[in-house]
């Protein structure tokens, strides 16, 4: 006899684990009601209740996966977990750091090229202002001396290069 009573007590619990149907309706006064049986005089909306996931033997994680957004009619993606948010933030930080590193490397290359051009222009100016006669060497190795007018123009051009490459550029 005790077995029958125990079975009767466990039957509603087992039905709850298998999934149940609830009915939702609003009465004449606007009060919303929920019950396991539909009302006789009212039209009720049927609500299916899925059983809660049973924890796994290890780790305490549920064995069932939550329904996908496409199964729910294309609703928005579920909220991200804190771990996913942290990983995403870490990736953004790393990408920003890589971008900054690239910009620093480019700025260093530009600064180094400016220093080279500055030094070359300063050396050229010293050579042009020396007491020895200025000349150019043609493709065949011939020397062509530069007259005073061309020398003054070359010195002015070299001074402009020095101003351009040697003076720090405002950022």
Backbone as CSV, one residue per row, in Angstrom:
resi,resn,N_x,N_y,N_z,CA_x,CA_y,CA_z,C_x,C_y,C_z
1,UNK,0.814,-1.186,0.000,0.000,0.000,0.000,0.862,1.255,0.000
2,UNK,1.961,1.187,0.678,2.839,2.348,0.728,3.428,2.662,-0.640
3,UNK,3.620,1.642,-1.444,4.173,1.855,-2.787,3.205,2.664,-3.636
4,UNK,1.920,2.385,-3.539,0.930,3.111,-4.329,0.884,4.577,-3.899
5,UNK,0.952,4.825,-2.609,0.929,6.204,-2.126,2.195,6.946,-2.585
6,UNK,3.302,6.296,-2.517,4.558,6.891,-2.962,4.515,7.182,-4.464
7,UNK,3.950,6.257,-5.216,3.818,6.445,-6.660,2.911,7.626,-6.980
8,UNK,1.836,7.761,-6.250,0.927,8.889,-6.457,1.595,10.216,-6.112
9,UNK,2.476,10.219,-5.124,3.191,11.441,-4.759,4.267,11.796,-5.796
10,UNK,4.896,10.808,-6.364,5.978,11.046,-7.319,5.487,11.324,-8.735
11,UNK,4.250,10.955,-9.049,3.709,11.135,-10.398,3.691,12.604,-10.825
12,UNK,3.209,13.564,-10.014,3.247,14.967,-10.445,4.671,15.480,-10.633
13,UNK,5.595,14.997,-9.819,6.991,15.430,-9.960,7.564,14.912,-11.275
14,UNK,7.257,13.664,-11.606,7.745,13.086,-12.858,7.139,13.804,-14.051
15,UNK,5.877,14.180,-13.950,5.232,14.905,-15.043,5.903,16.261,-15.241
16,UNK,6.301,16.898,-14.150,6.999,18.183,-14.245,8.354,18.048,-14.905
17,UNK,9.037,16.935,-14.652,10.346,16.717,-15.267,10.233,16.434,-16.757
18,UNK,9.167,15.826,-17.180,8.993,15.491,-18.590,8.527,16.679,-19.404
19,UNK,8.057,17.690,-18.782,7.538,18.846,-19.496,6.044,18.905,-19.290
20,UNK,5.502,20.098,-19.174,4.084,20.236,-18.902,3.528,21.367,-19.737
21,UNK,2.216,21.465,-19.732,1.539,22.529,-20.447,0.767,23.356,-19.435
22,UNK,0.951,24.656,-19.532,0.178,25.576,-18.711,-0.752,26.348,-19.636
23,UNK,-1.801,26.884,-19.055,-2.751,27.686,-19.813,-2.812,29.063,-19.181
24,UNK,-2.814,30.074,-20.035,-2.831,31.462,-19.583,-4.074,32.113,-20.164
25,UNK,-4.829,32.816,-19.307,-5.985,33.543,-19.807,-6.236,34.749,-18.914
26,UNK,-7.000,35.684,-19.444,-7.348,36.898,-18.723,-8.854,36.879,-18.484
27,UNK,-9.259,37.119,-17.237,-10.695,37.079,-16.926,-11.356,38.418,-17.249
28,UNK,-12.636,38.551,-16.899,-13.408,39.749,-17.209,-12.873,40.993,-16.521
29,UNK,-12.214,40.821,-15.402,-11.693,41.943,-14.627,-10.290,42.346,-15.066
30,UNK,-9.713,41.633,-16.052,-8.374,41.941,-16.548,-7.257,41.264,-15.781
31,UNK,-7.587,40.321,-14.927,-6.584,39.606,-14.136,-6.084,38.410,-14.948
32,UNK,-4.770,38.250,-15.027,-4.177,37.134,-15.754,-4.097,35.920,-14.839
33,UNK,-4.516,34.773,-15.373,-4.505,33.524,-14.604,-3.657,32.487,-15.335
34,UNK,-3.055,31.601,-14.554,-2.293,30.477,-15.079,-2.811,29.216,-14.392
35,UNK,-2.991,28.141,-15.175,-3.400,26.868,-14.559,-2.967,25.719,-15.452
36,UNK,-3.036,24.510,-14.888,-2.673,23.314,-15.647,-3.824,22.823,-16.523
37,UNK,-5.020,23.318,-16.260,-6.183,22.928,-17.075,-6.768,24.176,-17.707
38,UNK,-7.246,24.082,-18.943,-7.817,25.269,-19.588,-9.170,25.605,-18.968
39,UNK,-9.541,26.860,-18.945,-10.838,27.241,-18.415,-11.948,26.799,-19.369
40,UNK,-13.100,26.524,-18.823,-14.215,26.038,-19.637,-14.866,27.167,-20.423
41,UNK,-14.896,28.380,-19.870,-15.640,29.470,-20.508,-14.754,30.487,-21.203
42,UNK,-13.468,30.439,-21.009,-12.558,31.437,-21.578,-11.661,30.796,-22.639
43,UNK,-11.178,31.628,-23.550,-10.170,31.170,-24.500,-8.811,31.361,-23.831
44,UNK,-7.997,30.308,-23.823,-6.713,30.355,-23.128,-5.568,30.136,-24.110
45,UNK,-4.435,30.709,-23.762,-3.215,30.525,-24.562,-2.429,29.376,-23.942
46,UNK,-2.012,28.440,-24.784,-1.275,27.274,-24.305,0.209,27.617,-24.210
47,UNK,0.821,27.304,-23.081,2.242,27.577,-22.849,2.928,26.263,-22.535
48,UNK,3.925,25.907,-23.323,4.688,24.674,-23.091,5.852,25.001,-22.163
49,UNK,5.991,24.207,-21.144,7.094,24.385,-20.199,8.070,23.245,-20.403
50,UNK,9.308,23.624,-20.718,10.360,22.631,-20.898,10.957,22.315,-19.540
51,UNK,11.352,21.088,-19.321,11.975,20.757,-18.042,13.306,21.472,-17.906
52,UNK,13.663,21.800,-16.677,14.947,22.453,-16.444,16.055,21.446,-16.694
53,UNK,17.201,21.909,-17.169,18.292,20.979,-17.444,18.789,20.331,-16.163
54,UNK,19.134,19.074,-16.281,19.656,18.319,-15.153,21.154,18.542,-15.112
55,UNK,21.696,18.892,-13.941,23.137,19.128,-13.880,23.919,17.868,-14.235
56,UNK,25.034,18.069,-14.913,25.901,16.955,-15.280,26.577,16.411,-14.028
57,UNK,27.110,15.218,-14.138,27.757,14.575,-12.998,29.004,15.349,-12.573
58,UNK,29.705,15.951,-13.554,30.929,16.674,-13.238,30.785,18.116,-13.690
59,UNK,31.286,19.041,-12.929,31.323,20.435,-13.326,30.044,21.191,-13.043
60,UNK,28.931,20.527,-12.800,27.694,21.203,-12.487,27.079,21.947,-13.655
61,UNK,27.523,21.692,-14.848,26.967,22.369,-16.014,25.769,21.597,-16.523
62,UNK,24.774,22.286,-17.119,23.600,21.590,-17.627,23.958,20.695,-18.800
63,UNK,23.203,19.603,-18.951,23.466,18.669,-20.039,22.754,19.091,-21.314
64,UNK,21.731,19.924,-21.198,21.017,20.388,-22.376,21.520,21.773,-22.736
65,UNK,21.523,22.068,-24.012,21.946,23.379,-24.452,20.727,24.264,-24.607
66,UNK,20.877,25.566,-24.375,19.736,26.458,-24.540,19.350,26.526,-26.012
67,UNK,18.096,26.843,-26.292,17.674,26.899,-27.686,18.411,27.993,-28.426
68,UNK,18.662,27.741,-29.705,19.379,28.720,-30.509,18.441,29.854,-30.892
69,UNK,19.007,31.050,-31.211,18.163,32.177,-31.584,17.326,31.887,-32.828
70,UNK,17.846,31.078,-33.747,17.077,30.778,-34.953,15.873,29.916,-34.622
71,UNK,15.954,29.090,-33.571,14.834,28.250,-33.174,13.729,29.088,-32.539
72,UNK,14.080,30.275,-32.050,13.102,31.137,-31.411,12.573,32.187,-32.379
73,UNK,12.715,31.975,-33.652,12.173,32.915,-34.619,13.129,34.034,-34.978
74,UNK,14.427,33.815,-34.882,15.405,34.808,-35.320,15.602,35.953,-34.341
75,UNK,15.375,35.744,-33.068,15.592,36.802,-32.088,17.075,37.107,-31.987
76,UNK,17.399,38.175,-31.295,18.785,38.608,-31.148,19.608,37.531,-30.449
77,UNK,20.917,37.584,-30.680,21.835,36.612,-30.081,21.799,36.745,-28.565
78,UNK,22.004,35.640,-27.849,21.983,35.708,-26.395,23.122,36.574,-25.880
79,UNK,22.948,37.108,-24.686,23.957,37.978,-24.096,25.262,37.209,-23.917
80,UNK,26.359,37.921,-24.097,27.667,37.291,-23.970,27.999,37.097,-22.502
81,UNK,28.743,36.058,-22.239,29.176,35.804,-20.872,30.325,36.742,-20.541
82,UNK,30.645,36.846,-19.275,31.733,37.727,-18.876,33.054,37.264,-19.453
83,UNK,33.202,35.935,-19.649,34.449,35.416,-20.231,34.575,35.857,-21.683
84,UNK,33.475,35.786,-22.438,33.506,36.211,-23.837,33.774,37.708,-23.940
85,UNK,33.148,38.480,-23.042,33.379,39.925,-23.042,34.828,40.237,-22.709
86,UNK,35.402,39.522,-21.752,36.801,39.754,-21.380,37.739,39.396,-22.528
87,UNK,37.463,38.279,-23.204,38.296,37.899,-24.354,38.187,38.933,-25.474
88,UNK,36.981,39.408,-25.712,36.786,40.412,-26.762,37.517,41.704,-26.415
89,UNK,37.449,42.116,-25.160,38.156,43.324,-24.727,39.670,43.135,-24.859
90,UNK,40.164,41.946,-24.504,41.597,41.654,-24.633,42.025,41.713,-26.091
91,UNK,41.203,41.172,-26.982,41.534,41.225,-28.420,41.573,42.666,-28.920
92,UNK,40.619,43.475,-28.478,40.608,44.884,-28.892,41.852,45.604,-28.381
93,UNK,42.244,45.328,-27.116,43.456,45.956,-26.574,44.686,45.550,-27.368
94,UNK,44.788,44.257,-27.673,45.944,43.773,-28.434,45.978,44.391,-29.831
95,UNK,44.826,44.511,-30.475,44.780,45.124,-31.807,45.191,46.592,-31.736
96,UNK,44.739,47.299,-30.695,45.116,48.701,-30.535,46.612,48.832,-30.274
97,UNK,47.163,47.939,-29.456,48.599,47.969,-29.182,49.409,47.690,-30.439
98,UNK,48.960,46.742,-31.259,49.657,46.448,-32.509,49.610,47.650,-33.446
99,UNK,48.460,48.315,-33.510,48.328,49.492,-34.366,49.253,50.609,-33.881
100,UNK,49.307,50.826,-32.566,50.203,51.842,-32.013,51.656,51.505,-32.315
101,UNK,52.019,50.226,-32.211,53.391,49.804,-32.489,53.747,50.069,-33.962
102,UNK,52.808,49.778,-34.859,53.042,50.052,-36.283,53.236,51.539,-36.524
103,UNK,52.403,52.367,-35.871,52.521,53.817,-36.034,53.843,54.329,-35.481
104,UNK,54.273,53.777,-34.330,55.576,54.184,-33.766,56.716,53.798,-34.706
105,UNK,56.659,52.583,-35.261,57.715,52.134,-36.171,57.765,53.018,-37.408
106,UNK,56.603,53.368,-37.942,56.556,54.242,-39.117,57.118,55.617,-38.783
107,UNK,56.760,56.154,-37.620,57.271,57.457,-37.208,58.791,57.416,-37.038
108,UNK,59.318,56.312,-36.507,60.768,56.180,-36.355,61.460,56.130,-37.716
109,UNK,60.849,55.404,-38.658,61.438,55.326,-40.004,61.456,56.700,-40.660
110,UNK,60.374,57.443,-40.529,60.309,58.787,-41.116,61.348,59.689,-40.469
111,UNK,61.470,59.618,-39.140,62.452,60.450,-38.442,63.879,60.086,-38.860
112,UNK,64.152,58.805,-39.017,65.488,58.369,-39.427,65.798,58.854,-40.847
113,UNK,64.827,58.769,-41.738,65.027,59.247,-43.116,65.263,60.753,-43.131
114,UNK,64.554,61.497,-42.289,64.753,62.954,-42.203,66.163,63.275,-41.703
115,UNK,66.629,62.500,-40.694,67.978,62.735,-40.182,69.025,62.485,-41.265
116,UNK,68.844,61.416,-42.049,69.792,61.110,-43.136,69.834,62.248,-44.146
117,UNK,68.660,62.720,-44.553,68.602,63.794,-45.549,69.168,65.094,-44.984
118,UNK,68.920,65.344,-43.709,69.463,66.532,-43.059,70.995,66.493,-43.080
119,UNK,71.554,65.352,-42.674,73.008,65.210,-42.636,73.615,65.356,-44.036
120,UNK,72.975,64.745,-45.031,73.478,64.840,-46.407,73.439,66.294,-46.900
121,UNK,72.361,67.006,-46.590,72.259,68.407,-47.022,73.298,69.266,-46.317
122,UNK,73.548,69.021,-45.033,74.555,69.789,-44.308,75.952,69.537,-44.885
123,UNK,76.252,68.303,-45.227,77.557,67.983,-45.827,77.687,68.635,-47.201
124,UNK,76.601,68.626,-47.973,76.630,69.250,-49.299,76.849,70.757,-49.171
125,UNK,76.214,71.383,-48.185,76.388,72.826,-47.965,77.832,73.140,-47.587
126,UNK,78.433,72.312,-46.721,79.833,72.528,-46.358,80.733,72.434,-47.583
127,UNK,80.461,71.460,-48.438,81.278,71.305,-49.648,81.105,72.499,-50.582
128,UNK,79.854,72.994,-50.698,79.606,74.141,-51.585,80.250,75.414,-51.049
129,UNK,80.329,75.576,-49.734,80.873,76.790,-49.141,82.389,76.722,-48.931
130,UNK,83.001,75.605,-49.244,84.453,75.469,-49.079,85.162,76.383,-50.078
131,UNK,86.416,76.726,-49.789,87.193,77.621,-50.645,87.566,76.985,-51.972
132,UNK,87.494,75.654,-52.043,87.867,74.995,-53.294,86.750,75.204,-54.321
133,UNK,87.087,75.146,-55.591,86.081,75.363,-56.625,85.057,74.220,-56.631
134,UNK,83.793,74.590,-56.878,82.714,73.598,-56.904,82.595,73.038,-58.309
135,UNK,82.370,71.754,-58.395,82.183,71.097,-59.683,81.245,69.912,-59.529
136,UNK,80.741,69.481,-60.673,79.898,68.286,-60.725,80.602,67.276,-61.612
137,UNK,80.317,66.016,-61.378,80.899,64.965,-62.199,79.805,64.417,-63.092
138,UNK,80.058,64.412,-64.392,79.091,63.893,-65.355,79.124,62.370,-65.343
139,UNK,78.262,61.788,-66.189,78.156,60.334,-66.246,79.469,59.671,-66.659
140,UNK,80.197,60.282,-67.514,81.445,59.689,-68.002,82.623,59.970,-67.073
141,UNK,82.350,60.642,-65.947,83.429,60.931,-64.999,84.089,62.277,-65.246
142,UNK,83.573,63.092,-66.154,84.148,64.406,-66.439,83.715,65.412,-65.380
143,UNK,84.647,66.297,-65.017,84.326,67.355,-64.074,83.824,68.577,-64.833
144,UNK,82.710,69.124,-64.301,82.160,70.367,-64.867,82.094,71.363,-63.718
145,UNK,82.819,72.459,-63.842,82.860,73.451,-62.779,81.588,74.288,-62.803
146,UNK,81.155,74.670,-61.600,79.923,75.439,-61.438,80.297,76.905,-61.293
147,UNK,79.621,77.795,-62.096,79.917,79.233,-62.000,79.251,79.823,-60.756
148,UNK,79.531,81.071,-60.456,79.084,81.697,-59.209,77.563,81.781,-59.098
149,UNK,76.860,82.050,-60.193,75.395,82.166,-60.156,74.765,80.814,-59.821
150,UNK,75.249,79.786,-60.483,74.721,78.440,-60.201,75.092,77.993,-58.795
151,UNK,76.301,78.401,-58.336,76.722,78.038,-56.987,75.806,78.676,-55.948
152,UNK,75.432,79.948,-56.148,74.540,80.640,-55.209,73.152,79.972,-55.207
153,UNK,72.676,79.583,-56.371,71.377,78.914,-56.459,71.434,77.546,-55.769
154,UNK,72.537,76.842,-55.947,72.703,75.524,-55.315,72.778,75.660,-53.793
155,UNK,73.465,76.701,-53.310,73.547,76.932,-51.866,72.158,77.259,-51.305
156,UNK,71.387,78.071,-52.002,70.034,78.422,-51.553,69.140,77.179,-51.518
157,UNK,69.249,76.358,-52.543,68.466,75.119,-52.595,68.832,74.191,-51.428
158,UNK,70.127,74.085,-51.143,70.594,73.227,-50.058,70.144,73.781,-48.706
159,UNK,70.148,75.113,-48.545,69.651,75.716,-47.303,68.164,75.415,-47.090
160,UNK,67.379,75.442,-48.165,65.951,75.102,-48.058,65.777,73.633,-47.645
161,UNK,66.614,72.748,-48.191,66.565,71.336,-47.796,66.904,71.169,-46.318
162,UNK,67.902,71.917,-45.849,68.287,71.835,-44.439,67.133,72.301,-43.559
163,UNK,66.481,73.394,-43.948,65.331,73.870,-43.172,64.208,72.830,-43.167
164,UNK,64.023,72.200,-44.293,62.940,71.226,-44.412,63.210,69.958,-43.612
165,UNK,64.436,69.442,-43.689,64.746,68.163,-43.057,65.294,68.283,-41.636
166,UNK,65.994,69.360,-41.321,66.662,69.447,-40.031,65.805,70.098,-38.952
167,UNK,64.944,71.019,-39.326,64.094,71.646,-38.315,62.991,70.674,-37.918
168,UNK,62.741,70.578,-36.622,61.671,69.665,-36.207,60.323,70.157,-36.730
169,UNK,59.568,69.207,-37.224,58.234,69.507,-37.741,57.238,69.539,-36.581
170,UNK,56.374,70.562,-36.511,55.344,70.543,-35.455,54.337,69.461,-35.741
171,UNK,53.890,68.759,-34.689,52.925,67.670,-34.838,51.523,68.182,-34.859
